[in-house]
Amino acid sequence: MNISETVANRILEICKERNLTVNKLSTISGVTQSTVNDIVNHKTKNIGIVTIKMLCDGLEISITDFFDTPEFRNLEQELY
């Protein structure tokens, strides 16, 4: 799994835990619904840290909390 897939999965995991839809997440975070949809549908490969920070702010979690999972700790380096 690559980083963009891991980010998408983490967003969906948090939404499921909190009974949030992608639409509601976009509303509370100020990130457009199309952007959030592109992330969770793996259409965006290079997700900006500003976007992730906005999503975290909407979810009321820190960036550290977002990335502090075994999935992120075990990611291998991606070479392009």
Buried (B, 14 or more C-beta within 10 A) or exposed (E): EEBBEBBBBBBBEBBEEEEBEBEBBBBBBEBEBEBBBBBBEEEBEEBEEEBBBBBBBBBEEEEEEBBEEEBEEEBEEEEE
